Amino acid sequence: MKILLIGASGYVGSAVAEHLEGAGHQVVELARPGDGESSRRRERRVGDLTDPRSLTSAVTADIDAVVNLATPTGDAEADANAVAALTDPLRGSGRAFVYTSGVWVLGATGPGPVDESSPTNPIPIVGYRPRIERQVLDTAEHGVRTSVIRPGIVHGRGGGIPALLVDLARKHGAPTFIGEESVRWPMVHIDDLADLFVAVVERAPAGTLWHGVCEPAVTVHDLVSAAGRAAGISARPQAWPLDEAREALGAPFADALALDQSVSGAAAREKLGWQPQRQGAVADLLDGSYR
Ligand SMILES: NC(=O)c1ccc[n+]([C@@H]2O[C@H](COP(=O)([O-])OP(=O)(O)OC[C@H]3O[C@@H](n4cnc5c(N)ncnc54)[C@H](OP(=O)(O)O)[C@@H]3O)[C@@H](O)[C@H]2O)c1
């Protein structure tokens, strides 16, 4: 398939691009105007989520699937318009459109693990995303093979939020958590997540939602302890008062890091044959890509 990828320069998008190519697909990048020259080996089109016309004109007849892995704009109307602009050219064609959301739309889950049938209860940082998810899934009625993927917290390749935990341990001289250390995060290895994107692009039915989660609930205590070891620090984990964390990281992001969740990724394993095989997040911090 020839696949238009929005967000190919990002943490997750660059891994997904590699895995799509590894599965024999051709990736076309949608880059923002004036973006760097680094990946010129791929075909590129110029566009921006805030410019719907640029998106529609990038979805030409030779594009078999569109994957949106870009960070949302922060403006609900702009993101809704972007989804419409990307899916309008696909209407009636049965071609695929994959939208990336995230497990934070579920809010605090209670004991869990919760699956894709669980209602959303988004925290402020992802406040309007359920509306965009609904728009994407409803577009299946117009002959587009739409899917939504909600990744857990992504680890691997030394990046993402776990890299922030390593930095915080260095900066504070101790492993640092926000809120309670019993808080749990659903985790996914970036290369396993990229495999899920390939599976969804290739064979997910229209109008389907998937949790991209390998480990449903890893405690922040275990994650920050391992991050401390990765930073060469053996002190006991310490709490970062929420008001200080909010000041440093911004309230929406700090609150998201204090969110307790347990989320199941079993449906993608059972229905799409997704087979996560990489190391877990704690092992990755201790002996893997964060050392
Ligand atoms: N990382 C995680 O743990 C995680 C977990 C759950 C969900 N997600 C979701 O996964 C998606 C990707 O996350 P990430 O961690 O890979 O983010 P990232 O590393 O910040 O990458 C974001 C990508 O979006 C592109 N982009 C940003 N604004 C754009 C715009 N207006 N128009 C076109 N492209 C734009 C960026 O391009 P430039 O190079 O031009 O900036 C970049 O390629 C996001 O929707 C995020 O919410 C991530």
The ligand as a Tripos MOL2 file, in Angstrom:
@<TRIPOS>MOLECULE
LIG
   48    52     1     0     0
SMALL
NO_CHARGES

@<TRIPOS>ATOM
      1 N1          4.2550    9.3360   23.1640 N.am      1 LIG1
      2 C1          3.3020    8.7390   23.8870 C.2       1 LIG1
      3 O1          3.5410    8.1410   24.9750 O.2       1 LIG1
      4 C2          1.8780    8.7590   23.3840 C.ar      1 LIG1
      5 C3          0.9140    8.0240   24.1040 C.ar      1 LIG1
      6 C4         -0.4090    8.0390   23.6540 C.ar      1 LIG1
      7 C5         -0.7530    8.7690   22.5330 C.ar      1 LIG1
      8 N2          0.2020    9.4740   21.8660 N.ar      1 LIG1
      9 C6         -0.2190   10.2430   20.6820 C.3       1 LIG1
     10 O2          0.5380    9.8410   19.5620 O.3       1 LIG1
     11 C7          0.7150   10.9610   18.6760 C.3       1 LIG1
     12 C8          2.2020   11.1290   18.3740 C.3       1 LIG1
     13 O3          2.8860   11.3350   19.6060 O.3       1 LIG1
     14 P1          4.4780   11.4880   19.6450 P.3       1 LIG1
     15 O4          4.8770   11.1860   21.0540 O.co2     1 LIG1
     16 O5          5.1040   10.7330   18.5290 O.co2     1 LIG1
     17 O6          4.6200   13.0750   19.3930 O.3       1 LIG1
     18 P2          5.8800   13.8950   18.7990 P.3       1 LIG1
     19 O7          7.1480   13.1490   18.9370 O.co2     1 LIG1
     20 O8          5.7870   15.2440   19.4240 O.co2     1 LIG1
     21 O9          5.5560   14.0230   17.2440 O.3       1 LIG1
     22 C9          4.5010   14.8160   16.7830 C.3       1 LIG1
     23 C10         4.4570   14.8170   15.2760 C.3       1 LIG1
     24 O10         3.3260   15.6190   14.8790 O.3       1 LIG1
     25 C11         3.7540   16.5380   13.8820 C.3       1 LIG1
     26 N3          2.9140   17.7240   13.9420 N.ar      1 LIG1
     27 C12         2.7070   18.5000   15.0480 C.ar      1 LIG1
     28 N4          1.8560   19.4930   14.7380 N.ar      1 LIG1
     29 C13         1.5220   19.3380   13.4260 C.ar      1 LIG1
     30 C14         0.6950   20.0710   12.5200 C.ar      1 LIG1
     31 N5          0.0230   21.1660   12.9180 N.pl3     1 LIG1
     32 N6          0.5830   19.6240   11.2600 N.ar      1 LIG1
     33 C15         1.2660   18.5230   10.8500 C.ar      1 LIG1
     34 N7          2.0790   17.8000   11.6490 N.ar      1 LIG1
     35 C16         2.2020   18.2050   12.9150 C.ar      1 LIG1
     36 C17         5.2020   16.8400   14.2380 C.3       1 LIG1
     37 O11         5.8430   17.3670   13.1080 O.3       1 LIG1
     38 P3          7.0390   18.4590   13.1950 P.3       1 LIG1
     39 O12         8.3080   17.6660   12.9950 O.co2     1 LIG1
     40 O13         6.7310   19.3800   12.0640 O.co2     1 LIG1
     41 O14         6.9480   19.1200   14.5380 O.co2     1 LIG1
     42 C18         5.6860   15.4360   14.6100 C.3       1 LIG1
     43 O15         6.0010   14.6970   13.4550 O.3       1 LIG1
     44 C19         0.0620   12.1600   19.3730 C.3       1 LIG1
     45 O16        -1.2530   12.3090   18.9010 O.3       1 LIG1
     46 C20         0.0550   11.7370   20.8250 C.3       1 LIG1
     47 O17        -0.9560   12.3770   21.5700 O.3       1 LIG1
     48 C21         1.5110    9.4820   22.2560 C.ar      1 LIG1
@<TRIPOS>BOND
     1     1     2 1
     2     2     3 2
     3     2     4 1
     4     4     5 ar
     5     4    48 ar
     6     5     6 ar
     7     6     7 ar
     8     7     8 ar
     9     8     9 1
    10     8    48 ar
    11     9    10 1
    12     9    46 1
    13    10    11 1
    14    11    12 1
    15    11    44 1
    16    12    13 1
    17    13    14 1
    18    14    15 2
    19    14    16 1
    20    14    17 1
    21    17    18 1
    22    18    19 2
    23    18    20 1
    24    18    21 1
    25    21    22 1
    26    22    23 1
    27    23    24 1
    28    23    42 1
    29    24    25 1
    30    25    26 1
    31    25    36 1
    32    26    27 ar
    33    26    35 ar
    34    27    28 ar
    35    28    29 ar
    36    29    30 ar
    37    29    35 ar
    38    30    31 1
    39    30    32 ar
    40    32    33 ar
    41    33    34 ar
    42    34    35 ar
    43    36    37 1
    44    36    42 1
    45    37    38 1
    46    38    39 2
    47    38    40 1
    48    38    41 1
    49    42    43 1
    50    44    45 1
    51    44    46 1
    52    46    47 1
@<TRIPOS>SUBSTRUCTURE
     1 LIG1         1 GROUP 0 **** ****
